[in-house]
Amino acid sequence: ACTLPGFKPATADDVRRRTRGRDFDPRSRFYAEENGEVVGYCVLEPDQGRVSVPWCKPGSEAVAEPLFDAALASARDRGLTRLFAAYRRDWEPAQRFLADRGFAAVREMINYWADPH
């Protein structure tokens, strides 16, 4: 994702905060390993019904489909009947991945920002 417009990598503190939250469920994180190294991940947020696209290191894109399948299977096992994903309009690879798997765009959001000074 680091090549996508506006990408901001999570810091160690960001990850710590997210995984220490009251609603964090480690069973909602899916990882792919090759030779003992994490090469991809996908996230399901079951309380919201939100799913992420699988993010993979370059050269390990083949793990994307199994990661996404694992997240969808977990959603089904939890009784979720609807899922959504939310990504920037200019993140075309994420948009395409989801559209190729039957996700339909239902709305667009626009964020505004202004310097208050």
N, C-alpha and C positions, 0 to 999 in steps of 0.2 A: 504493500500500500504506500510505501514511502515515495513512490513516483507520482502519486495522485495529487492533484491540486489541493492545497490547504491541509495536507496530511500533517498531523501532529502526533508524534509517537508518545505512548504512555510512559510515564516515569515509574520507577520502582514504587514511589509513594502513591501514585495513582492506582497501581495494581494492588498494593497493600490495602488501601482504603476500600476498593471494590470487593476484595475477598474477605474483608472483616465485617462487611455490612450484615445486618440482621437477616436480610433476605438472600444472602449468598448461598448457593447450592452447588457444591463442587461436582455433583453429577450432571450439571448443565454445561460443563466445559468439556470439549472434545479435542483431543490432541493426536497428531500423527507423528510417529517417530521413525527415523531411519538411522540405523547404526547407533542407537542410543541418543540421538539428537532430535529435538523437537523441530519438525519442518513445516508444521501447519497446525491451525486450530480453527474451531468454529464454536460459537456460543449460542445457547438457547436461554432466553429469559422467560421461564415458564409463567411467572406471575403477570407478565405483560403480554405474552404470546409473541414475543419478538425473537427473530432468528437472525444471525449474522451470515454473511457469505463466508465461506472458508477462506482464510488467509494463509498462503503458502509461500515458503521461500522459493526464489527462482530456481528452476530445475526440479522442483518437487510438486509441480502442479497436478500430477496424477493422483495425489492424495485428496484433492478437493472434493471429488464426488463422494468417496466413502465418508469423509468428515460430514458433509452436508446430509448424507443419508442417515448417519448416526444421530444427528440433531433432530431430523424429522421423525425418526423412529422413537426417540425419546419423547417428542411432543405427542405422538400417537399414544405411547404407553401411559402418558400422564393424562390422557383424555382431552387434550387440546384439539379443537376442531377447526380453528382458524389461526393463522400465523401472519405476521407482517414483518417487513424489513424497512429500514429507512436509511437512505444514502443520498449524498449530494448528487444533484443532477449531472454535474461534470465528472462524476466517477463512473464513467461509461462501462468499464469492465464489471463492476458490481451490478449495475443496471442490467447488463446483458446476461450475466450469470443467472440472475433471478428471473428475468423474462424467459430465458431458455428452459426454465423449470416450472413454468406456469404461473409465476407471480405477475400480477397486473398492476400497473401504476394506477392508483386511485386518487391521488392528490399530490400537489407540489407545495412545499413550504418555502417561504423566502424569509431569510433572517436579515435584519438591518442592524447596522452598527454605526455609532457616531461617537466621536471624541467629545466628552462633555466639557472640555476646556476651551 
